[in-house]
Amino acid sequence: MHRPDPSGLIEQAKGMIMLMCTCDAEQAFAALREVSRHTQVTLHDVADVIVASGTRTVLTTVDEDTARRIRREVRLRIFGAFEK
């Protein structure tokens, strides 16, 4: 089980991944964890980048270089994993 997410960012990011990849919540969370591990960025910050990218909001937790690395990993590890 994972820690509570008071801001709801992780749940929002999971929902966005589920919508785009047609996967379930468990797969979406596993994908978020994988990106977090590969980028060495907290799960919350990975979720922040995903939500900000999808909603065109301003990032508050990471710098632009880190956000760029996260977005690259999302494309490779999340969207690439669910392509058929």
C-alpha positions as CSV (number, residue, x, y, z in Angstrom):
1,M,0.0,0.0,0.0
2,H,1.2,3.5,-0.7
3,R,1.2,6.6,1.5
4,P,-1.8,9.0,1.4
5,D,-1.7,11.7,-1.1
6,P,-3.3,14.7,0.5
7,S,-3.1,16.9,-2.6
8,G,-4.6,14.2,-4.8
9,L,-1.9,14.6,-7.4
10,I,-1.0,11.0,-7.6
11,E,-4.6,10.0,-8.0
12,Q,-5.0,12.6,-10.8
13,A,-1.9,11.3,-12.5
14,K,-3.1,7.7,-12.2
15,G,-6.4,8.7,-13.8
16,M,-4.7,10.5,-16.7
17,I,-2.5,7.4,-17.3
18,M,-5.5,5.1,-17.1
19,L,-7.4,7.2,-19.6
20,M,-4.5,7.5,-22.1
21,C,-3.3,3.9,-21.8
22,T,-6.5,2.0,-21.1
23,C,-5.0,0.3,-18.0
24,D,-6.2,-0.2,-14.5
25,A,-5.3,1.8,-11.4
26,E,-2.7,-0.8,-10.2
27,Q,-0.9,-0.7,-13.6
28,A,-1.0,3.1,-13.6
29,F,0.5,3.3,-10.1
30,A,3.2,0.7,-11.0
31,A,4.1,2.9,-14.1
32,L,4.3,6.0,-11.9
33,R,6.6,4.1,-9.5
34,E,8.8,3.0,-12.3
35,V,9.3,6.5,-13.7
36,S,10.0,7.7,-10.2
37,R,12.7,5.1,-9.7
38,H,14.3,5.7,-13.1
39,T,14.4,9.4,-12.7
40,Q,15.2,9.4,-9.0
41,V,12.4,11.9,-8.4
42,T,9.7,11.4,-5.8
43,L,6.5,9.9,-6.8
44,H,4.6,13.1,-5.9
45,D,6.9,15.2,-8.1
46,V,6.5,12.8,-11.0
47,A,2.7,13.0,-10.6
48,D,3.0,16.8,-10.4
49,V,4.8,16.9,-13.8
50,I,2.2,14.6,-15.4
51,V,-0.8,16.6,-14.1
52,A,0.9,19.9,-15.0
53,S,1.6,18.7,-18.5
54,G,-1.9,17.5,-19.1
55,T,-3.5,20.6,-17.6
56,R,-1.0,23.3,-18.8
57,T,-0.5,24.5,-15.2
58,V,2.8,25.8,-13.8
59,L,5.1,23.4,-12.1
60,T,5.9,24.2,-8.5
61,T,8.0,21.2,-7.3
62,V,10.7,20.6,-9.9
63,D,12.9,22.6,-12.3
64,E,12.4,22.5,-16.1
65,D,15.3,20.1,-16.7
66,T,13.9,17.6,-14.2
67,A,10.4,17.9,-15.7
68,R,11.9,17.3,-19.2
69,R,13.6,14.1,-17.9
70,I,10.3,12.9,-16.3
71,R,8.3,13.6,-19.5
72,R,10.9,11.6,-21.5
73,E,10.6,8.6,-19.1
74,V,6.8,8.8,-19.2
75,R,6.9,8.6,-23.0
76,L,9.3,5.6,-22.9
77,R,8.1,3.7,-19.8
78,I,4.4,4.4,-19.6
79,F,3.1,5.1,-23.1
80,G,5.6,2.7,-24.7
81,A,4.7,-0.1,-22.3
82,F,1.0,0.1,-23.3
83,E,1.4,0.4,-27.0
84,K,0.2,-2.5,-29.0
